[in-house]
Amino acid sequence: MHKKFRGVSLPEEIVNTIEDFIKNNPRHGYRSIADFVIDAVRKRLEDLGATPPVISLMHLNINPDRSTVLLWDNKEKRAVDILLTEDEIRCLYCDSIRCEHVKFAVNLPQVQREFNRRRKLGLKFPDLSYLELES
């Protein structure tokens, strides 16, 4: 089925800002202004409750060395790596220690087992007290 498109006008300064962002941040994967705007509008509609929420995160893998967790983000249509170190858990996609990907990862049974393993061995593991986690 072919999607129909309609046009909208944006102020030039917003378009310039989007172009600069796309050019300077290729890691986010936006290929065009339209790609960025569609994603931004979709996210805003979700935030406002105008569209049904999407179950977006799925655990794919944890590396054998237990240093990274691989998630699938259905909203972003991409894989997301979560880095596990002694000092922090960081989402490499968001470059954040507090994003939804990190919160999802730390609640995974495999990650909880890794924390318990580290505790038992007397190894350091990240303090996650700043996160609001599910019980």
C-alpha positions in Angstrom: 0.0 0.0 0.0 1.4 3.4 -1.0 1.3 6.1 1.7 -0.1 9.5 0.8 1.9 12.5 1.9 0.8 16.1 2.5 3.1 19.1 2.9 3.6 21.6 5.8 5.7 24.7 6.0 8.2 25.3 8.7 10.1 28.5 9.6 13.5 28.6 8.0 15.3 28.8 11.3 13.8 25.5 12.4 14.7 23.9 9.1 18.3 25.2 9.4 18.5 23.8 12.9 17.3 20.4 11.8 19.7 20.4 8.9 22.6 21.3 11.2 21.6 18.6 13.7 21.4 15.9 11.0 24.8 16.9 9.6 26.5 17.1 13.0 24.8 14.0 14.6 24.9 11.1 12.0 24.7 8.6 14.8 21.0 9.3 15.3 20.3 7.9 11.8 18.2 10.7 10.3 18.6 10.8 6.5 16.5 13.9 5.7 14.6 16.8 7.2 11.3 14.8 6.5 12.7 11.8 8.3 13.5 13.9 11.4 10.1 15.8 11.3 8.1 12.6 10.9 9.9 11.1 13.9 9.5 14.3 16.0 5.8 14.5 15.3 5.2 10.8 16.0 7.0 11.1 19.4 5.1 14.3 20.3 1.8 12.6 19.4 2.8 9.6 21.7 3.7 12.1 24.5 0.3 13.8 24.2 -1.5 10.4 24.2 -2.9 11.0 20.8 -1.6 7.6 19.6 -1.6 4.3 21.4 1.6 3.5 23.2 3.9 1.1 21.5 5.7 -1.8 23.3 9.0 -0.6 22.1 11.9 -2.4 23.9 13.0 -6.0 23.6 16.1 -7.7 25.0 18.1 -9.4 22.2 21.4 -10.4 23.7 24.0 -10.0 26.4 27.6 -10.4 25.3 29.4 -13.5 26.7 31.9 -11.2 28.5 28.8 -9.5 30.1 30.0 -6.0 29.1 27.1 -5.1 26.8 23.4 -5.7 26.5 21.7 -5.5 23.1 18.2 -4.2 22.9 15.8 -3.7 20.1 13.9 -0.3 20.2 10.8 -0.8 18.1 10.0 3.0 18.1 13.4 3.8 16.7 13.5 0.7 14.5 17.1 0.0 15.6 19.3 -2.0 17.9 20.6 -0.2 21.0 23.8 -1.2 22.9 23.9 -0.7 26.7 27.4 -0.7 28.1 27.9 -2.3 31.5 31.0 -1.2 33.4 32.1 -1.1 37.0 31.2 2.6 37.2 28.0 3.0 35.1 25.5 1.6 32.7 25.4 3.8 29.6 23.1 3.7 26.6 25.4 4.2 23.6 22.5 5.3 21.4 21.3 8.1 23.7 24.7 8.7 25.3 22.8 8.6 28.7 22.8 6.8 32.0 19.2 7.7 32.7 17.2 6.9 29.5 14.4 4.4 29.0 16.9 1.9 27.5 19.1 1.9 30.6 16.0 1.6 32.9 14.8 -1.4 30.8 18.2 -3.1 30.8 18.8 -2.9 34.5 15.5 -4.6 35.1 16.4 -7.6 32.9 16.9 -10.9 34.8 20.2 -11.5 33.0 21.5 -8.1 34.1 20.3 -8.6 37.6 22.1 -12.0 37.7 25.3 -10.2 36.5 25.0 -7.7 39.3 24.5 -10.6 41.8 27.5 -12.4 40.3 29.7 -9.3 40.7 28.4 -8.8 44.3 29.3 -12.4 45.2 32.8 -12.0 43.7 33.3 -8.8 45.6 33.5 -6.8 42.3 32.4 -3.3 41.9 29.2 -2.6 40.1 27.4 0.7 39.3 25.3 2.5 41.8 21.8 2.8 40.3 20.1 4.6 43.1 19.5 7.6 40.9 17.1 5.6 38.7 13.5 5.1 39.4 13.3 1.3 38.9 10.4 -1.1 38.9 10.2 -3.3 42.0 
